Amino acid sequence: MIKTRKEYKEYLIADLKASDLYKAKFVKKFYDNRYKFYKSLRLTEYYYNRKQNVFVKIIKKLLYIRPIKLCNKFNWTIPINVFESGLAIVHAGTIVVSGSARIGKN
């Protein structure tokens, strides 16, 4: 679970390395759907797991929309706080993961 900004960055870098996007140029990352999803998923997890105050609660509600929109667009069902660092989506198509699952690193 991502609880600090440092962990957020570590998880995102591990996801990008697992998907061979870490050394890709910004233009490729910008158009890659996996990059958009990793970034939005990990940022949402960060805000869901940190201490709650009024500001965080508002941000949390707004951020939760983005991963859901991307999941609906690409026919994925990937809930927050399921994957450890190193998530790699390697194919386009249906992906379904239970919210009660816990999947380890890489």
Secondary structure, 3 states (H helix, E strand, C coil): CCCCHHHHHHHHHHHHHHCCCCCCCHHHHHHCHHHHHHHHHHHHHHHHHCCCCHHHHHHHHHHHHHHHHHHHHHCEECCCCCECCCCCCCCCCCEECCCCCCECCC
